[in-house]
Amino acid sequence: MVRDLADELASQQATLSEKLMNKIIEVDFLPRESEAFELGLPPTAFGINDARRLLIVDNDTDSTHLVKVLLEKTGQYLVLEEHNGARAHLSARNFRPDLILLDVVMPERDGGEIAAQIQADPELHGTPIIFLTALVTREEARTGLHIDGHPFLAKPINIQELINAIEGHLPMRPRAFG
């Protein structure tokens, strides 16, 4: 019986690994909408839709995954989670997000260091960053103050406030003609 349970668990893990690999392949090899536009391709070429790419960098895996699911459920976002602050810059370079949601307090590197590294990268310099932090209250977050020039939201996150902040900071898309 234990062997059957172990085999079933291994099968589930293999299926999960395949799904993750497919997601990584999709993220790494499908051109972004802006790249398709530059090539003169319609936005739906190669499976591209209107979804905007968001990178969430936060060491809290449970709440990050919940936010990912809620955002993707809207049909407007493709979300990649990164739980290791030391890998955040590499994930951003590979994923090319339209916007980054970045936790301030993480064990290996804090959000300020990660934001500075991303802003110093010529390929990512213009990528908007919204900090997520439990260090402030919702009232403090609503005052319009910024952390290192970036807006922030208080945790726990209200999903509608998050969507409003995302939409308010996403860069405009080029419009297709025809």
PyMOL CGO cylinders between C-alpha atoms (Angstrom):
from pymol import cmd
from pymol.cgo import CYLINDER

trace = [
    CYLINDER, 0.00, 0.00, 0.00, 2.83, 2.40, 0.86, 0.3, 1, 1, 1, 1, 1, 1,
    CYLINDER, 2.83, 2.40, 0.86, 4.49, 1.59, -2.46, 0.3, 1, 1, 1, 1, 1, 1,
    CYLINDER, 4.49, 1.59, -2.46, 1.22, 2.36, -4.31, 0.3, 1, 1, 1, 1, 1, 1,
    CYLINDER, 1.22, 2.36, -4.31, 0.94, 5.71, -2.52, 0.3, 1, 1, 1, 1, 1, 1,
    CYLINDER, 0.94, 5.71, -2.52, 4.57, 6.50, -3.34, 0.3, 1, 1, 1, 1, 1, 1,
    CYLINDER, 4.57, 6.50, -3.34, 4.00, 5.61, -7.01, 0.3, 1, 1, 1, 1, 1, 1,
    CYLINDER, 4.00, 5.61, -7.01, 0.87, 7.78, -7.12, 0.3, 1, 1, 1, 1, 1, 1,
    CYLINDER, 0.87, 7.78, -7.12, 2.73, 10.70, -5.53, 0.3, 1, 1, 1, 1, 1, 1,
    CYLINDER, 2.73, 10.70, -5.53, 5.61, 10.30, -8.01, 0.3, 1, 1, 1, 1, 1, 1,
    CYLINDER, 5.61, 10.30, -8.01, 3.11, 10.30, -10.88, 0.3, 1, 1, 1, 1, 1, 1,
    CYLINDER, 3.11, 10.30, -10.88, 1.48, 13.49, -9.58, 0.3, 1, 1, 1, 1, 1, 1,
    CYLINDER, 1.48, 13.49, -9.58, 4.89, 15.15, -9.20, 0.3, 1, 1, 1, 1, 1, 1,
    CYLINDER, 4.89, 15.15, -9.20, 5.82, 14.16, -12.78, 0.3, 1, 1, 1, 1, 1, 1,
    CYLINDER, 5.82, 14.16, -12.78, 2.58, 15.69, -14.05, 0.3, 1, 1, 1, 1, 1, 1,
    CYLINDER, 2.58, 15.69, -14.05, 3.25, 18.86, -12.03, 0.3, 1, 1, 1, 1, 1, 1,
    CYLINDER, 3.25, 18.86, -12.03, 6.81, 18.99, -13.36, 0.3, 1, 1, 1, 1, 1, 1,
    CYLINDER, 6.81, 18.99, -13.36, 5.51, 18.70, -16.94, 0.3, 1, 1, 1, 1, 1, 1,
    CYLINDER, 5.51, 18.70, -16.94, 3.04, 21.54, -16.38, 0.3, 1, 1, 1, 1, 1, 1,
    CYLINDER, 3.04, 21.54, -16.38, 5.75, 23.73, -14.88, 0.3, 1, 1, 1, 1, 1, 1,
    CYLINDER, 5.75, 23.73, -14.88, 8.12, 22.95, -17.74, 0.3, 1, 1, 1, 1, 1, 1,
    CYLINDER, 8.12, 22.95, -17.74, 5.44, 23.82, -20.29, 0.3, 1, 1, 1, 1, 1, 1,
    CYLINDER, 5.44, 23.82, -20.29, 4.83, 27.13, -18.50, 0.3, 1, 1, 1, 1, 1, 1,
    CYLINDER, 4.83, 27.13, -18.50, 8.56, 27.89, -18.51, 0.3, 1, 1, 1, 1, 1, 1,
    CYLINDER, 8.56, 27.89, -18.51, 8.84, 27.01, -22.20, 0.3, 1, 1, 1, 1, 1, 1,
    CYLINDER, 8.84, 27.01, -22.20, 5.83, 29.19, -23.01, 0.3, 1, 1, 1, 1, 1, 1,
    CYLINDER, 5.83, 29.19, -23.01, 7.26, 32.10, -21.05, 0.3, 1, 1, 1, 1, 1, 1,
    CYLINDER, 7.26, 32.10, -21.05, 10.75, 31.83, -22.52, 0.3, 1, 1, 1, 1, 1, 1,
    CYLINDER, 10.75, 31.83, -22.52, 9.92, 31.18, -26.17, 0.3, 1, 1, 1, 1, 1, 1,
    CYLINDER, 9.92, 31.18, -26.17, 6.67, 32.90, -27.03, 0.3, 1, 1, 1, 1, 1, 1,
    CYLINDER, 6.67, 32.90, -27.03, 7.32, 36.45, -28.24, 0.3, 1, 1, 1, 1, 1, 1,
    CYLINDER, 7.32, 36.45, -28.24, 5.85, 39.26, -26.22, 0.3, 1, 1, 1, 1, 1, 1,
    CYLINDER, 5.85, 39.26, -26.22, 3.01, 41.23, -27.71, 0.3, 1, 1, 1, 1, 1, 1,
    CYLINDER, 3.01, 41.23, -27.71, 5.30, 44.22, -28.27, 0.3, 1, 1, 1, 1, 1, 1,
    CYLINDER, 5.30, 44.22, -28.27, 7.78, 41.98, -30.11, 0.3, 1, 1, 1, 1, 1, 1,
    CYLINDER, 7.78, 41.98, -30.11, 4.97, 40.63, -32.29, 0.3, 1, 1, 1, 1, 1, 1,
    CYLINDER, 4.97, 40.63, -32.29, 3.89, 44.21, -32.99, 0.3, 1, 1, 1, 1, 1, 1,
    CYLINDER, 3.89, 44.21, -32.99, 7.45, 45.14, -34.02, 0.3, 1, 1, 1, 1, 1, 1,
    CYLINDER, 7.45, 45.14, -34.02, 7.50, 42.13, -36.36, 0.3, 1, 1, 1, 1, 1, 1,
    CYLINDER, 7.50, 42.13, -36.36, 4.18, 43.19, -37.87, 0.3, 1, 1, 1, 1, 1, 1,
    CYLINDER, 4.18, 43.19, -37.87, 2.35, 40.15, -36.49, 0.3, 1, 1, 1, 1, 1, 1,
    CYLINDER, 2.35, 40.15, -36.49, -1.19, 40.27, -35.10, 0.3, 1, 1, 1, 1, 1, 1,
    CYLINDER, -1.19, 40.27, -35.10, -1.44, 40.17, -31.28, 0.3, 1, 1, 1, 1, 1, 1,
    CYLINDER, -1.44, 40.17, -31.28, -2.84, 36.63, -31.42, 0.3, 1, 1, 1, 1, 1, 1,
    CYLINDER, -2.84, 36.63, -31.42, 0.17, 35.25, -33.32, 0.3, 1, 1, 1, 1, 1, 1,
    CYLINDER, 0.17, 35.25, -33.32, 1.93, 32.38, -31.57, 0.3, 1, 1, 1, 1, 1, 1,
    CYLINDER, 1.93, 32.38, -31.57, -0.80, 32.22, -28.92, 0.3, 1, 1, 1, 1, 1, 1,
    CYLINDER, -0.80, 32.22, -28.92, -0.21, 35.75, -27.69, 0.3, 1, 1, 1, 1, 1, 1,
    CYLINDER, -0.21, 35.75, -27.69, -3.29, 37.39, -26.29, 0.3, 1, 1, 1, 1, 1, 1,
    CYLINDER, -3.29, 37.39, -26.29, -3.94, 40.62, -24.48, 0.3, 1, 1, 1, 1, 1, 1,
    CYLINDER, -3.94, 40.62, -24.48, -2.58, 39.31, -21.18, 0.3, 1, 1, 1, 1, 1, 1,
    CYLINDER, -2.58, 39.31, -21.18, -0.01, 41.57, -19.54, 0.3, 1, 1, 1, 1, 1, 1,
    CYLINDER, -0.01, 41.57, -19.54, 3.02, 39.94, -17.91, 0.3, 1, 1, 1, 1, 1, 1,
    CYLINDER, 3.02, 39.94, -17.91, 3.40, 40.40, -14.17, 0.3, 1, 1, 1, 1, 1, 1,
    CYLINDER, 3.40, 40.40, -14.17, 6.26, 39.15, -12.02, 0.3, 1, 1, 1, 1, 1, 1,
    CYLINDER, 6.26, 39.15, -12.02, 5.53, 38.71, -8.30, 0.3, 1, 1, 1, 1, 1, 1,
    CYLINDER, 5.53, 38.71, -8.30, 8.63, 38.50, -6.11, 0.3, 1, 1, 1, 1, 1, 1,
    CYLINDER, 8.63, 38.50, -6.11, 7.71, 37.45, -2.58, 0.3, 1, 1, 1, 1, 1, 1,
    CYLINDER, 7.71, 37.45, -2.58, 8.96, 34.72, -0.26, 0.3, 1, 1, 1, 1, 1, 1,
    CYLINDER, 8.96, 34.72, -0.26, 5.42, 34.00, 1.02, 0.3, 1, 1, 1, 1, 1, 1,
    CYLINDER, 5.42, 34.00, 1.02, 4.52, 31.20, -1.37, 0.3, 1, 1, 1, 1, 1, 1,
    CYLINDER, 4.52, 31.20, -1.37, 0.91, 30.71, -0.24, 0.3, 1, 1, 1, 1, 1, 1,
    CYLINDER, 0.91, 30.71, -0.24, -0.26, 34.32, -0.51, 0.3, 1, 1, 1, 1, 1, 1,
    CYLINDER, -0.26, 34.32, -0.51, 1.75, 34.86, -3.70, 0.3, 1, 1, 1, 1, 1, 1,
    CYLINDER, 1.75, 34.86, -3.70, 0.10, 31.89, -5.34, 0.3, 1, 1, 1, 1, 1, 1,
    CYLINDER, 0.10, 31.89, -5.34, -3.34, 33.10, -4.27, 0.3, 1, 1, 1, 1, 1, 1,
    CYLINDER, -3.34, 33.10, -4.27, -2.65, 36.53, -5.78, 0.3, 1, 1, 1, 1, 1, 1,
    CYLINDER, -2.65, 36.53, -5.78, -1.39, 34.85, -8.99, 0.3, 1, 1, 1, 1, 1, 1,
    CYLINDER, -1.39, 34.85, -8.99, -4.56, 32.74, -9.28, 0.3, 1, 1, 1, 1, 1, 1,
    CYLINDER, -4.56, 32.74, -9.28, -6.85, 35.73, -8.64, 0.3, 1, 1, 1, 1, 1, 1,
    CYLINDER, -6.85, 35.73, -8.64, -5.02, 37.93, -11.16, 0.3, 1, 1, 1, 1, 1, 1,
    CYLINDER, -5.02, 37.93, -11.16, -4.90, 35.24, -13.87, 0.3, 1, 1, 1, 1, 1, 1,
    CYLINDER, -4.90, 35.24, -13.87, -8.58, 34.49, -13.30, 0.3, 1, 1, 1, 1, 1, 1,
    CYLINDER, -8.58, 34.49, -13.30, -9.38, 37.97, -14.66, 0.3, 1, 1, 1, 1, 1, 1,
    CYLINDER, -9.38, 37.97, -14.66, -7.96, 36.85, -18.03, 0.3, 1, 1, 1, 1, 1, 1,
    CYLINDER, -7.96, 36.85, -18.03, -5.90, 40.04, -18.24, 0.3, 1, 1, 1, 1, 1, 1,
    CYLINDER, -5.90, 40.04, -18.24, -2.60, 38.89, -16.75, 0.3, 1, 1, 1, 1, 1, 1,
    CYLINDER, -2.60, 38.89, -16.75, 0.02, 36.19, -17.12, 0.3, 1, 1, 1, 1, 1, 1,
    CYLINDER, 0.02, 36.19, -17.12, 1.76, 35.95, -13.75, 0.3, 1, 1, 1, 1, 1, 1,
    CYLINDER, 1.76, 35.95, -13.75, 5.12, 34.43, -12.85, 0.3, 1, 1, 1, 1, 1, 1,
    CYLINDER, 5.12, 34.43, -12.85, 5.97, 33.84, -9.19, 0.3, 1, 1, 1, 1, 1, 1,
    CYLINDER, 5.97, 33.84, -9.19, 9.52, 34.15, -7.86, 0.3, 1, 1, 1, 1, 1, 1,
    CYLINDER, 9.52, 34.15, -7.86, 10.04, 33.24, -4.23, 0.3, 1, 1, 1, 1, 1, 1,
    CYLINDER, 10.04, 33.24, -4.23, 13.79, 33.73, -4.05, 0.3, 1, 1, 1, 1, 1, 1,
    CYLINDER, 13.79, 33.73, -4.05, 14.99, 37.34, -3.93, 0.3, 1, 1, 1, 1, 1, 1,
    CYLINDER, 14.99, 37.34, -3.93, 18.44, 36.31, -5.16, 0.3, 1, 1, 1, 1, 1, 1,
    CYLINDER, 18.44, 36.31, -5.16, 16.88, 35.04, -8.42, 0.3, 1, 1, 1, 1, 1, 1,
    CYLINDER, 16.88, 35.04, -8.42, 14.47, 37.94, -8.93, 0.3, 1, 1, 1, 1, 1, 1,
    CYLINDER, 14.47, 37.94, -8.93, 16.66, 39.87, -11.38, 0.3, 1, 1, 1, 1, 1, 1,
    CYLINDER, 16.66, 39.87, -11.38, 17.29, 36.78, -13.53, 0.3, 1, 1, 1, 1, 1, 1,
    CYLINDER, 17.29, 36.78, -13.53, 13.57, 35.93, -13.53, 0.3, 1, 1, 1, 1, 1, 1,
    CYLINDER, 13.57, 35.93, -13.53, 12.78, 39.48, -14.63, 0.3, 1, 1, 1, 1, 1, 1,
    CYLINDER, 12.78, 39.48, -14.63, 15.36, 39.30, -17.45, 0.3, 1, 1, 1, 1, 1, 1,
    CYLINDER, 15.36, 39.30, -17.45, 13.97, 35.98, -18.69, 0.3, 1, 1, 1, 1, 1, 1,
    CYLINDER, 13.97, 35.98, -18.69, 10.27, 36.78, -18.28, 0.3, 1, 1, 1, 1, 1, 1,
    CYLINDER, 10.27, 36.78, -18.28, 10.34, 40.45, -19.40, 0.3, 1, 1, 1, 1, 1, 1,
    CYLINDER, 10.34, 40.45, -19.40, 7.38, 41.52, -17.27, 0.3, 1, 1, 1, 1, 1, 1,
    CYLINDER, 7.38, 41.52, -17.27, 5.27, 44.56, -18.01, 0.3, 1, 1, 1, 1, 1, 1,
    CYLINDER, 5.27, 44.56, -18.01, 5.19, 45.24, -14.25, 0.3, 1, 1, 1, 1, 1, 1,
    CYLINDER, 5.19, 45.24, -14.25, 6.83, 43.81, -11.11, 0.3, 1, 1, 1, 1, 1, 1,
    CYLINDER, 6.83, 43.81, -11.11, 5.14, 43.34, -7.74, 0.3, 1, 1, 1, 1, 1, 1,
    CYLINDER, 5.14, 43.34, -7.74, 7.94, 43.26, -5.19, 0.3, 1, 1, 1, 1, 1, 1,
    CYLINDER, 7.94, 43.26, -5.19, 7.88, 42.42, -1.50, 0.3, 1, 1, 1, 1, 1, 1,
    CYLINDER, 7.88, 42.42, -1.50, 9.98, 44.77, 0.61, 0.3, 1, 1, 1, 1, 1, 1,
    CYLINDER, 9.98, 44.77, 0.61, 11.12, 42.35, 3.33, 0.3, 1, 1, 1, 1, 1, 1,
    CYLINDER, 11.12, 42.35, 3.33, 12.61, 39.04, 2.21, 0.3, 1, 1, 1, 1, 1, 1,
    CYLINDER, 12.61, 39.04, 2.21, 15.26, 36.84, 3.82, 0.3, 1, 1, 1, 1, 1, 1,
    CYLINDER, 15.26, 36.84, 3.82, 18.11, 36.90, 1.28, 0.3, 1, 1, 1, 1, 1, 1,
    CYLINDER, 18.11, 36.90, 1.28, 17.76, 40.31, -0.39, 0.3, 1, 1, 1, 1, 1, 1,
    CYLINDER, 17.76, 40.31, -0.39, 15.33, 43.06, 0.38, 0.3, 1, 1, 1, 1, 1, 1,
    CYLINDER, 15.33, 43.06, 0.38, 13.04, 44.61, -2.18, 0.3, 1, 1, 1, 1, 1, 1,
    CYLINDER, 13.04, 44.61, -2.18, 15.01, 47.85, -2.30, 0.3, 1, 1, 1, 1, 1, 1,
    CYLINDER, 15.01, 47.85, -2.30, 18.16, 46.03, -3.40, 0.3, 1, 1, 1, 1, 1, 1,
    CYLINDER, 18.16, 46.03, -3.40, 16.25, 44.06, -6.02, 0.3, 1, 1, 1, 1, 1, 1,
    CYLINDER, 16.25, 44.06, -6.02, 14.52, 47.18, -7.35, 0.3, 1, 1, 1, 1, 1, 1,
    CYLINDER, 14.52, 47.18, -7.35, 17.88, 48.99, -7.62, 0.3, 1, 1, 1, 1, 1, 1,
    CYLINDER, 17.88, 48.99, -7.62, 19.38, 46.06, -9.54, 0.3, 1, 1, 1, 1, 1, 1,
    CYLINDER, 19.38, 46.06, -9.54, 16.41, 45.91, -11.91, 0.3, 1, 1, 1, 1, 1, 1,
    CYLINDER, 16.41, 45.91, -11.91, 16.44, 49.67, -12.47, 0.3, 1, 1, 1, 1, 1, 1,
    CYLINDER, 16.44, 49.67, -12.47, 20.20, 49.57, -13.19, 0.3, 1, 1, 1, 1, 1, 1,
    CYLINDER, 20.20, 49.57, -13.19, 19.66, 46.96, -15.93, 0.3, 1, 1, 1, 1, 1, 1,
    CYLINDER, 19.66, 46.96, -15.93, 19.28, 48.78, -19.29, 0.3, 1, 1, 1, 1, 1, 1,
    CYLINDER, 19.28, 48.78, -19.29, 16.83, 46.12, -20.54, 0.3, 1, 1, 1, 1, 1, 1,
    CYLINDER, 16.83, 46.12, -20.54, 14.58, 46.40, -17.49, 0.3, 1, 1, 1, 1, 1, 1,
    CYLINDER, 14.58, 46.40, -17.49, 15.10, 50.03, -16.50, 0.3, 1, 1, 1, 1, 1, 1,
    CYLINDER, 15.10, 50.03, -16.50, 11.62, 51.24, -17.49, 0.3, 1, 1, 1, 1, 1, 1,
    CYLINDER, 11.62, 51.24, -17.49, 9.74, 48.33, -15.91, 0.3, 1, 1, 1, 1, 1, 1,
    CYLINDER, 9.74, 48.33, -15.91, 7.29, 49.69, -13.32, 0.3, 1, 1, 1, 1, 1, 1,
    CYLINDER, 7.29, 49.69, -13.32, 7.63, 48.29, -9.80, 0.3, 1, 1, 1, 1, 1, 1,
    CYLINDER, 7.63, 48.29, -9.80, 4.98, 48.28, -7.10, 0.3, 1, 1, 1, 1, 1, 1,
    CYLINDER, 4.98, 48.28, -7.10, 6.21, 47.39, -3.62, 0.3, 1, 1, 1, 1, 1, 1,
    CYLINDER, 6.21, 47.39, -3.62, 4.11, 45.16, -1.38, 0.3, 1, 1, 1, 1, 1, 1,
    CYLINDER, 4.11, 45.16, -1.38, 4.75, 45.50, 2.34, 0.3, 1, 1, 1, 1, 1, 1,
    CYLINDER, 4.75, 45.50, 2.34, 3.34, 44.71, 5.74, 0.3, 1, 1, 1, 1, 1, 1,
    CYLINDER, 3.34, 44.71, 5.74, 5.45, 47.53, 7.22, 0.3, 1, 1, 1, 1, 1, 1,
    CYLINDER, 5.45, 47.53, 7.22, 2.75, 50.13, 6.56, 0.3, 1, 1, 1, 1, 1, 1,
    CYLINDER, 2.75, 50.13, 6.56, -0.98, 50.39, 7.07, 0.3, 1, 1, 1, 1, 1, 1,
    CYLINDER, -0.98, 50.39, 7.07, -3.50, 50.81, 4.27, 0.3, 1, 1, 1, 1, 1, 1,
    CYLINDER, -3.50, 50.81, 4.27, -3.99, 54.42, 5.33, 0.3, 1, 1, 1, 1, 1, 1,
    CYLINDER, -3.99, 54.42, 5.33, -0.26, 55.09, 5.05, 0.3, 1, 1, 1, 1, 1, 1,
    CYLINDER, -0.26, 55.09, 5.05, -0.16, 53.45, 1.63, 0.3, 1, 1, 1, 1, 1, 1,
    CYLINDER, -0.16, 53.45, 1.63, -3.02, 55.67, 0.42, 0.3, 1, 1, 1, 1, 1, 1,
    CYLINDER, -3.02, 55.67, 0.42, -1.12, 58.88, 1.23, 0.3, 1, 1, 1, 1, 1, 1,
    CYLINDER, -1.12, 58.88, 1.23, 0.74, 58.72, -2.08, 0.3, 1, 1, 1, 1, 1, 1,
    CYLINDER, 0.74, 58.72, -2.08, 4.17, 58.27, -0.54, 0.3, 1, 1, 1, 1, 1, 1,
    CYLINDER, 4.17, 58.27, -0.54, 6.69, 56.21, -2.48, 0.3, 1, 1, 1, 1, 1, 1,
    CYLINDER, 6.69, 56.21, -2.48, 9.52, 53.86, -1.52, 0.3, 1, 1, 1, 1, 1, 1,
    CYLINDER, 9.52, 53.86, -1.52, 12.62, 54.70, -3.59, 0.3, 1, 1, 1, 1, 1, 1,
    CYLINDER, 12.62, 54.70, -3.59, 10.33, 56.39, -6.11, 0.3, 1, 1, 1, 1, 1, 1,
    CYLINDER, 10.33, 56.39, -6.11, 8.01, 53.38, -6.43, 0.3, 1, 1, 1, 1, 1, 1,
    CYLINDER, 8.01, 53.38, -6.43, 4.41, 53.17, -5.21, 0.3, 1, 1, 1, 1, 1, 1,
    CYLINDER, 4.41, 53.17, -5.21, 3.52, 50.62, -2.57, 0.3, 1, 1, 1, 1, 1, 1,
    CYLINDER, 3.52, 50.62, -2.57, 0.54, 48.72, -1.25, 0.3, 1, 1, 1, 1, 1, 1,
    CYLINDER, 0.54, 48.72, -1.25, -0.03, 47.45, 2.27, 0.3, 1, 1, 1, 1, 1, 1,
    CYLINDER, -0.03, 47.45, 2.27, -0.34, 43.75, 3.02, 0.3, 1, 1, 1, 1, 1, 1,
    CYLINDER, -0.34, 43.75, 3.02, -2.59, 41.92, 3.26, 0.3, 1, 1, 1, 1, 1, 1,
    CYLINDER, -2.59, 41.92, 3.26, -3.41, 42.82, -0.31, 0.3, 1, 1, 1, 1, 1, 1,
    CYLINDER, -3.41, 42.82, -0.31, -6.92, 43.78, -1.35, 0.3, 1, 1, 1, 1, 1, 1,
    CYLINDER, -6.92, 43.78, -1.35, -7.17, 42.29, -4.86, 0.3, 1, 1, 1, 1, 1, 1,
    CYLINDER, -7.17, 42.29, -4.86, -9.26, 45.14, -6.30, 0.3, 1, 1, 1, 1, 1, 1,
    CYLINDER, -9.26, 45.14, -6.30, -6.80, 47.73, -4.95, 0.3, 1, 1, 1, 1, 1, 1,
    CYLINDER, -6.80, 47.73, -4.95, -3.98, 45.67, -6.46, 0.3, 1, 1, 1, 1, 1, 1,
    CYLINDER, -3.98, 45.67, -6.46, -5.66, 45.53, -9.87, 0.3, 1, 1, 1, 1, 1, 1,
    CYLINDER, -5.66, 45.53, -9.87, -6.31, 49.29, -9.75, 0.3, 1, 1, 1, 1, 1, 1,
    CYLINDER, -6.31, 49.29, -9.75, -2.64, 49.93, -8.88, 0.3, 1, 1, 1, 1, 1, 1,
    CYLINDER, -2.64, 49.93, -8.88, -1.45, 47.59, -11.63, 0.3, 1, 1, 1, 1, 1, 1,
    CYLINDER, -1.45, 47.59, -11.63, -3.66, 49.22, -14.24, 0.3, 1, 1, 1, 1, 1, 1,
    CYLINDER, -3.66, 49.22, -14.24, -2.56, 52.66, -13.08, 0.3, 1, 1, 1, 1, 1, 1,
    CYLINDER, -2.56, 52.66, -13.08, 1.12, 51.81, -13.56, 0.3, 1, 1, 1, 1, 1, 1,
    CYLINDER, 1.12, 51.81, -13.56, 1.18, 49.58, -16.63, 0.3, 1, 1, 1, 1, 1, 1,
    CYLINDER, 1.18, 49.58, -16.63, 2.77, 51.23, -19.65, 0.3, 1, 1, 1, 1, 1, 1,
    CYLINDER, 2.77, 51.23, -19.65, 0.54, 52.01, -22.59, 0.3, 1, 1, 1, 1, 1, 1,
    CYLINDER, 0.54, 52.01, -22.59, 0.50, 49.42, -25.36, 0.3, 1, 1, 1, 1, 1, 1,
    CYLINDER, 0.50, 49.42, -25.36, 1.11, 50.21, -28.99, 0.3, 1, 1, 1, 1, 1, 1,
    CYLINDER, 1.11, 50.21, -28.99, -2.12, 50.08, -30.93, 0.3, 1, 1, 1, 1, 1, 1,
    CYLINDER, -2.12, 50.08, -30.93, -2.35, 47.95, -34.07, 0.3, 1, 1, 1, 1, 1, 1,
    CYLINDER, -2.35, 47.95, -34.07, -3.62, 49.56, -37.24, 0.3, 1, 1, 1, 1, 1, 1,
    CYLINDER, -3.62, 49.56, -37.24, -6.00, 47.96, -39.66, 0.3, 1, 1, 1, 1, 1, 1,
]
cmd.load_cgo(trace, "trace")
